């Protein structure tokens, strides 16, 4: 049973973007309250991948290839899910609702740049900037046909490697520290936003269009064989992406010819830069996960990912703050810059999960007595 079209028409609840409330699902994926369980599950998987990925600067290189691959899947999932939920809830709200929500998500990204990383906002592109921009944009294009959404997403995505070819790709991210503020040249700023920032709009904004297309397929699953087509497309994309990433060639950048950086500022995801291989591979992974987990319901096995998915924005903020202001000073106190062995790094990750989960539980208790009314707090803490 498809969980989307009927509930969207009834307008039973609003969607979630990294922590906002979601629609109901039944035993084939519907949960108590107003949460889409399978979306929380997928978002939880993404955040559980993102925590060790964002701790990679504290882990001595080289990093294992499986670790690099797993770390690379979180961002595509987040962007696709947030855009998809806008599609499912679009009948419930007007454009200004999504404009305000998108602006609030960008504002959270600005706060993180200023307070956590101590850099000038908007010099580079954070994943929250991409999500914030995509929220009102997806609302505007929500009624387009699936094919049109895929075409738009494909143009943005495939345009990324093309821009890298013509403009070049800087291994060093444009970050302007508060201690040495300067005004970069306009071409460098444009390149940072569209080509070589952490999450340049080409290709990352394309994932929002793909997410919108995928969720439209889900909403029409009862009428068409959309899930079969989506699954087959995912398998093909995954296979082609794997070939493009690993087959020795000098034609396109990949993992065999040094066209993908081993690490960037300590981060070792395989999307520095985003290549054709990564774009195919990551989209295939997202498609397959949606097909596999669309009917996930509440169970013991799904409980942990669902918990982290419900608190994804808060988890996103907490684990990075704990890394910068907790783990980094602790390692310095121990006379270390990075953890050199896999087992201590595993222990650190487990402790991070436990601490973050504990803080999320405290946040839930606070919310019960003092529900957040500010939009930014609602996005961070959930309604």
VEXDREN-2710 file (C-alpha; in Angstrom, 1 decimal):
% VEXDREN-2710
k/r/px/py/pz
1/UNK/0.0/0.0/0.0
2/UNK/1.4/3.4/-1.0
3/UNK/1.6/5.7/2.1
4/UNK/1.6/9.1/0.5
5/UNK/-1.2/10.2/-1.9
6/UNK/-4.2/9.6/0.4
7/UNK/-2.7/11.2/3.5
8/UNK/-1.5/14.2/1.5
9/UNK/-5.0/14.7/0.2
10/UNK/-6.6/14.5/3.6
11/UNK/-4.0/17.0/4.8
12/UNK/-3.6/15.1/8.1
13/UNK/-0.2/16.7/8.9
14/UNK/2.7/18.6/7.5
15/UNK/6.0/17.4/6.2
16/UNK/9.4/17.2/7.8
17/UNK/12.7/18.7/6.7
18/UNK/15.5/17.5/9.0
19/UNK/13.2/17.5/12.0
20/UNK/9.8/18.9/11.1
21/UNK/6.7/16.8/11.7
22/UNK/5.5/14.3/9.0
23/UNK/2.5/12.4/7.8
24/UNK/0.9/9.3/9.2
25/UNK/1.5/5.8/8.0
26/UNK/-0.2/2.5/8.7
27/UNK/1.2/-1.0/9.4
28/UNK/2.9/-0.9/6.1
29/UNK/5.0/2.1/7.1
30/UNK/2.6/4.3/9.2
31/UNK/3.6/5.1/12.7
32/UNK/1.9/6.6/15.7
33/UNK/1.5/10.3/15.8
34/UNK/2.4/12.2/12.7
35/UNK/5.6/10.6/11.5
36/UNK/6.4/8.9/8.3
37/UNK/8.3/6.0/9.8
38/UNK/10.2/4.9/6.7
39/UNK/11.4/8.4/6.0
40/UNK/12.6/8.7/9.6
41/UNK/14.3/5.3/9.2
42/UNK/16.1/6.4/6.0
43/UNK/17.0/9.8/7.6
44/UNK/18.3/7.9/10.6
45/UNK/20.5/5.7/8.4
46/UNK/21.8/8.8/6.8
47/UNK/22.7/10.5/10.1
48/UNK/24.2/7.3/11.4
49/UNK/26.5/7.3/8.4
50/UNK/27.2/11.0/8.7
51/UNK/28.5/10.9/12.3
52/UNK/31.6/8.8/11.6
53/UNK/32.0/10.6/8.2
54/UNK/32.2/14.0/10.0
55/UNK/34.6/12.6/12.6
56/UNK/37.0/11.5/9.8
57/UNK/39.3/14.6/10.4
58/UNK/40.1/13.0/13.7
59/UNK/41.0/9.7/12.2
60/UNK/44.5/9.1/10.7
61/UNK/44.6/8.5/7.0
62/UNK/44.5/6.6/4.7
63/UNK/40.9/5.6/5.3
64/UNK/39.5/2.3/4.1
65/UNK/37.6/2.4/0.8
66/UNK/34.4/0.9/2.4
67/UNK/34.5/3.7/5.0
68/UNK/34.8/6.4/2.3
69/UNK/31.9/4.9/0.4
70/UNK/29.6/4.7/3.4
71/UNK/30.5/8.2/4.4
72/UNK/29.6/9.5/1.0
73/UNK/25.9/8.3/1.0
74/UNK/24.5/10.5/3.8
75/UNK/24.3/13.8/2.0
76/UNK/22.5/12.5/-1.1
77/UNK/20.0/10.8/1.1
78/UNK/19.3/14.0/3.2
79/UNK/18.8/16.2/0.2
80/UNK/16.5/13.7/-1.6
81/UNK/14.4/13.1/1.5
82/UNK/13.9/16.7/2.4
83/UNK/12.9/17.6/-1.1
84/UNK/10.6/14.6/-1.3
85/UNK/8.7/15.5/1.8
86/UNK/8.0/18.9/0.4
87/UNK/6.3/17.2/-2.5
88/UNK/4.2/15.0/-0.2
89/UNK/3.0/17.9/2.0
90/UNK/2.6/20.6/-0.7
91/UNK/-1.2/20.6/-0.6
92/UNK/-1.1/21.4/3.1
93/UNK/0.8/24.7/2.9
94/UNK/1.4/27.8/0.8
95/UNK/4.6/28.9/-0.7
96/UNK/5.4/31.3/2.1
97/UNK/5.5/28.4/4.5
98/UNK/8.3/26.7/2.6
99/UNK/10.1/29.9/2.0
100/UNK/10.3/30.6/5.7
101/UNK/11.3/27.0/6.5
102/UNK/14.0/27.1/3.8
103/UNK/15.3/30.4/5.1
104/UNK/15.4/29.0/8.6
105/UNK/17.4/26.0/7.5
106/UNK/19.9/28.3/5.8
107/UNK/20.0/30.4/9.0
108/UNK/21.0/27.3/11.0
109/UNK/23.8/26.8/8.5
110/UNK/24.9/30.4/9.0
111/UNK/24.9/29.9/12.8
112/UNK/27.1/26.8/12.4
113/UNK/29.6/28.6/10.2
114/UNK/29.8/31.5/12.6
115/UNK/29.7/29.8/16.0
116/UNK/31.2/26.4/15.3
117/UNK/33.6/26.8/12.4
118/UNK/34.3/30.5/13.0
119/UNK/34.2/31.3/9.2
120/UNK/32.4/33.9/7.1
121/UNK/29.1/32.5/6.0
122/UNK/28.3/32.0/2.3
123/UNK/31.9/31.8/1.1
124/UNK/31.4/28.1/0.6
125/UNK/28.3/26.0/0.4
126/UNK/27.2/23.9/3.4
127/UNK/24.7/21.1/2.9
128/UNK/22.1/23.1/4.9
129/UNK/22.4/25.9/2.4
130/UNK/21.6/23.4/-0.4
131/UNK/18.6/22.0/1.5
132/UNK/17.3/25.5/2.5
133/UNK/17.4/26.6/-1.1
134/UNK/15.8/23.5/-2.4
135/UNK/12.7/23.6/-0.1
136/UNK/10.9/26.6/-1.7
137/UNK/12.3/25.7/-5.1
138/UNK/10.9/22.2/-5.0
139/UNK/7.5/23.6/-3.9
140/UNK/7.5/25.7/-7.1
141/UNK/8.2/22.7/-9.4
142/UNK/6.2/20.1/-7.4
143/UNK/3.5/19.7/-10.1
144/UNK/5.9/19.0/-12.9
145/UNK/5.9/15.5/-14.4
146/UNK/8.4/12.9/-13.0
147/UNK/10.3/13.0/-16.3
148/UNK/10.7/16.8/-16.2
149/UNK/12.0/16.6/-12.6
150/UNK/14.5/13.9/-13.5
151/UNK/15.7/15.9/-16.5
152/UNK/16.2/19.1/-14.4
153/UNK/18.0/17.1/-11.7
154/UNK/20.2/15.4/-14.4
155/UNK/21.2/18.7/-16.0
156/UNK/22.3/20.1/-12.6
157/UNK/24.1/16.9/-11.7
158/UNK/25.9/16.2/-15.0
159/UNK/26.6/19.9/-15.3
160/UNK/28.9/19.6/-12.2
161/UNK/31.6/17.5/-13.9
162/UNK/31.4/19.7/-17.0
163/UNK/31.9/22.8/-15.0
164/UNK/34.9/21.2/-13.3
165/UNK/36.4/20.5/-16.8
166/UNK/36.0/24.1/-18.0
167/UNK/36.5/26.0/-14.8
168/UNK/38.8/23.7/-12.8
169/UNK/38.4/22.2/-9.4
170/UNK/40.3/23.6/-6.4
171/UNK/41.3/21.1/-3.9
172/UNK/41.3/23.8/-1.2
173/UNK/37.9/25.0/-0.1
174/UNK/37.2/28.7/0.0
175/UNK/36.9/29.4/3.8
176/UNK/37.4/32.9/5.2
177/UNK/38.4/32.7/8.8
178/UNK/37.4/35.5/11.2
179/UNK/41.0/36.0/12.1
180/UNK/41.9/36.9/8.5
181/UNK/38.8/38.3/6.8
182/UNK/39.2/39.4/3.2
183/UNK/37.0/39.9/0.1
184/UNK/37.6/37.1/-2.4
185/UNK/37.3/37.8/-6.1
186/UNK/33.9/37.3/-7.7
187/UNK/35.0/34.5/-10.0
188/UNK/36.4/32.6/-7.0
189/UNK/33.1/33.0/-5.1
190/UNK/31.1/31.8/-8.1
191/UNK/33.3/28.8/-8.5
192/UNK/33.0/28.0/-4.8
193/UNK/29.2/28.1/-5.0
194/UNK/28.8/26.2/-8.3
195/UNK/31.9/24.1/-8.7
196/UNK/34.2/23.4/-5.8
197/UNK/32.6/24.3/-2.5
198/UNK/31.9/21.5/0.0
199/UNK/28.5/21.1/-1.6
200/UNK/28.4/23.1/-4.8
201/UNK/25.0/23.7/-6.3
202/UNK/26.1/21.8/-9.4
203/UNK/25.5/18.9/-8.7
204/UNK/24.0/18.9/-5.2
205/UNK/20.9/20.9/-6.0
206/UNK/20.1/18.2/-8.6
207/UNK/19.5/15.7/-5.8
208/UNK/16.5/17.8/-4.7
209/UNK/14.9/17.4/-8.1
210/UNK/15.7/13.7/-8.0
211/UNK/14.2/13.4/-4.5
212/UNK/11.0/15.2/-5.7
213/UNK/10.8/12.7/-8.7
214/UNK/11.3/9.7/-6.4
215/UNK/8.6/10.7/-4.0
216/UNK/6.2/11.4/-6.8
217/UNK/6.8/7.8/-7.9
218/UNK/6.1/6.6/-4.4
219/UNK/2.9/8.6/-4.2
220/UNK/1.6/7.0/-7.4
221/UNK/2.9/3.5/-6.5
222/UNK/-0.7/2.0/-6.3
223/UNK/-1.6/3.1/-9.9
224/UNK/1.6/2.2/-11.7
225/UNK/4.5/-0.1/-11.6
226/UNK/6.6/2.7/-10.3
227/UNK/8.4/0.7/-7.6
228/UNK/9.6/-1.9/-10.2
229/UNK/10.8/0.9/-12.5
230/UNK/12.5/2.6/-9.6
231/UNK/14.2/-0.6/-8.4
232/UNK/15.4/-1.4/-11.9
233/UNK/16.7/2.1/-12.4
234/UNK/18.5/2.0/-9.1
235/UNK/20.3/-1.3/-10.0
236/UNK/21.3/0.1/-13.4
237/UNK/22.6/3.4/-11.9
238/UNK/24.4/1.5/-9.2
239/UNK/26.1/-0.8/-11.7
240/UNK/27.1/2.0/-14.1
241/UNK/28.3/4.2/-11.3
242/UNK/30.5/1.3/-9.9
243/UNK/32.1/0.8/-13.3
244/UNK/32.7/4.5/-13.8
245/UNK/34.4/4.7/-10.4
246/UNK/36.6/1.6/-10.6
247/UNK/37.3/0.8/-14.3
248/UNK/40.9/2.1/-15.1
249/UNK/40.5/4.9/-17.6
250/UNK/42.0/8.3/-18.4
251/UNK/38.9/9.6/-20.0
252/UNK/37.0/10.6/-16.9
253/UNK/38.2/11.3/-13.3
254/UNK/37.7/8.3/-11.0
255/UNK/39.2/6.3/-8.1
256/UNK/41.8/4.6/-10.4
257/UNK/43.4/7.7/-11.9
258/UNK/43.6/10.1/-9.0
259/UNK/40.7/12.1/-10.3
260/UNK/39.0/11.9/-6.8
261/UNK/40.9/13.4/-3.9
262/UNK/42.1/11.0/-1.2
263/UNK/40.9/13.5/1.4
264/UNK/39.9/17.2/1.6
265/UNK/40.5/19.1/4.9
266/UNK/40.5/15.6/6.5
267/UNK/37.2/14.5/5.0
268/UNK/37.5/11.4/2.8
269/UNK/34.2/11.1/1.0
270/UNK/34.5/10.1/-2.7
271/UNK/32.6/13.2/-3.9
272/UNK/35.6/15.6/-3.9
273/UNK/35.0/16.3/-6.7
274/UNK/31.6/14.8/-7.6
275/UNK/32.2/12.7/-10.6
276/UNK/29.9/10.9/-13.1
277/UNK/30.7/7.7/-11.3
278/UNK/29.6/9.1/-7.9
279/UNK/26.5/10.7/-9.3
280/UNK/25.3/7.5/-10.9
281/UNK/26.3/5.4/-7.8
282/UNK/24.7/7.6/-5.2
283/UNK/21.4/8.0/-7.1
284/UNK/21.2/4.3/-7.6
285/UNK/21.7/3.8/-3.9
286/UNK/19.0/6.2/-2.9
287/UNK/16.5/4.7/-5.4
288/UNK/17.1/1.2/-4.0
289/UNK/16.8/2.2/-0.4
290/UNK/13.5/3.9/-1.0
291/UNK/12.2/0.7/-2.7
292/UNK/13.5/-1.6/0.1
293/UNK/12.5/0.4/3.1
294/UNK/9.3/2.2/1.9
295/UNK/7.1/-0.1/4.1
296/UNK/9.3/-0.2/7.2
297/UNK/7.2/0.1/10.3
298/UNK/7.9/0.3/14.0
299/UNK/10.0/-2.6/15.2
300/UNK/13.0/-3.3/17.5
301/UNK/15.3/-3.4/14.5
302/UNK/14.1/-0.1/13.1
303/UNK/13.9/1.6/16.4
304/UNK/17.4/3.1/16.6
305/UNK/17.5/4.6/13.1
306/UNK/14.0/5.9/13.5
307/UNK/15.0/7.6/16.8
308/UNK/18.0/9.3/15.1
309/UNK/15.9/10.2/12.1
310/UNK/13.3/12.0/14.3
311/UNK/16.1/14.1/15.7
312/UNK/18.2/14.4/12.6
313/UNK/18.8/18.2/12.7
314/UNK/19.7/18.2/16.4
315/UNK/22.0/15.2/15.9
316/UNK/23.6/17.0/12.9
317/UNK/24.4/20.0/15.1
318/UNK/25.3/18.1/18.3
319/UNK/27.9/15.6/16.9
320/UNK/29.8/18.4/15.1
321/UNK/29.8/20.6/18.1
322/UNK/31.0/17.7/20.3
323/UNK/33.7/16.9/17.8
324/UNK/35.0/20.4/17.6
325/UNK/34.7/21.4/21.3
326/UNK/34.9/17.9/22.9
327/UNK/36.9/15.4/20.9
328/UNK/39.4/17.8/19.4
329/UNK/40.5/19.3/22.8
330/UNK/40.6/15.8/24.4
331/UNK/42.9/14.5/21.7
332/UNK/45.1/17.6/22.1
333/UNK/45.2/17.0/25.8
334/UNK/46.4/13.4/25.1
335/UNK/49.1/14.8/22.8
336/UNK/47.4/13.5/19.7
337/UNK/46.0/15.2/16.6
338/UNK/44.3/12.2/15.2
339/UNK/43.4/8.6/16.3
340/UNK/45.7/6.2/14.5
341/UNK/43.9/2.9/15.3
342/UNK/40.5/1.7/14.1
343/UNK/39.4/0.3/17.4
344/UNK/39.8/3.5/19.5
345/UNK/38.0/5.4/16.7
346/UNK/35.2/2.8/16.8
347/UNK/34.9/3.4/20.6
348/UNK/34.8/7.2/20.0
349/UNK/32.0/6.8/17.5
350/UNK/30.0/4.6/19.9
351/UNK/30.4/7.1/22.7
352/UNK/29.4/9.9/20.3
353/UNK/26.2/8.0/19.4
354/UNK/25.4/7.5/23.1
355/UNK/26.0/11.1/24.2
356/UNK/24.0/12.5/21.3
357/UNK/21.1/10.1/22.0
358/UNK/21.1/11.1/25.6
359/UNK/21.0/14.8/24.7
360/UNK/18.2/14.2/22.3
361/UNK/16.2/12.5/25.1
362/UNK/16.8/15.6/27.2
363/UNK/15.6/17.8/24.4
364/UNK/12.4/15.7/24.1
365/UNK/11.7/16.2/27.8
366/UNK/12.2/19.9/27.5
367/UNK/9.9/20.1/24.5
368/UNK/7.1/18.4/26.4
369/UNK/7.0/21.2/29.0
370/UNK/8.0/24.0/26.6
371/UNK/7.1/23.3/23.0
372/UNK/9.2/25.5/20.7
373/UNK/7.3/28.2/19.0
374/UNK/10.2/29.8/17.1
375/UNK/10.6/28.4/13.5
376/UNK/14.4/27.9/13.9
377/UNK/13.9/26.1/17.2
378/UNK/11.2/24.0/15.7
379/UNK/13.5/22.9/12.9
380/UNK/16.3/22.1/15.3
381/UNK/14.3/20.4/18.0
382/UNK/11.2/19.3/16.1
383/UNK/7.7/20.4/16.9
END
